[in-house]
């Protein structure tokens, strides 16, 4: 495989091509099992981890049969990356099965590994469709968040009335400002990007104020399980709760619901907080 690869363009389901901004974010160039992407700008000084994870999922998915969709991903952030520098994604075809494919993707920048991902892809099959009832949360009790949050020019975010921080603190409502077409891989990549917006501030130790000058914080790892079809341009609610703080690390879990209360995806993340 050579040239531009993609998660943009029309999918096998006949959906329209992905919007230009998604094509720009997830544009990867590849030959064989090695792909390259470059992100010129983004939130913060370091390359946003959710973006690298989304690009890695796109690279892994480019080597998988079109009949299999992302089932889960598990990422370890090894070191910080930089904007304006190529990131190379090396894909290892760990397993090709009838129902599941497994890919290992290593992200390398300037000769150093910045991220490792294991991603599973599953051919849809019939089975039980159940999840616990979603917690009640009224959309009308939220407020629009400004464009100063991560990728605020690309997404609409509505946080709870009590959130006066410069961040988007879960629970919040989120949707893309422009339609996203393409196949299940494209939409899973967008969800991967968005799923990294809220966990880090929730993982902070209890009682620690949420200010940029409080200590040092960074994500150590991140996981996503894709349960049901995702439509990025529709409103979804992201819930994140803290499970543990110890050894300077905070562990959180998250749930991504559509407006009807269906569980679309589950997440987990551990973050380092040095105060």
Secondary structure, DSSP 8 states (H G I E B T S, - for coil): --SEE-S-S--TT------HHHHHHH-EEEETTEEEE-----SSSB--HHHHHHHHHHHHHTTS-TTEEEEEEEEEE-S--BTTS-EEEEEEEEEE-SSEEEEEEEEEETTEEEEEEEEEEEE---------------GGGEEE--TTSTTTTTEEEEEETT--SSS--SSEEEEESS---S-HHHHHHHHHHHTTSSHHHHTS-TT----TTSSEEEEEEEEEEE-S---TTS-EEEEEEEEEEETTEEEEEEEEEETT--EEEEEEEEEEEE-
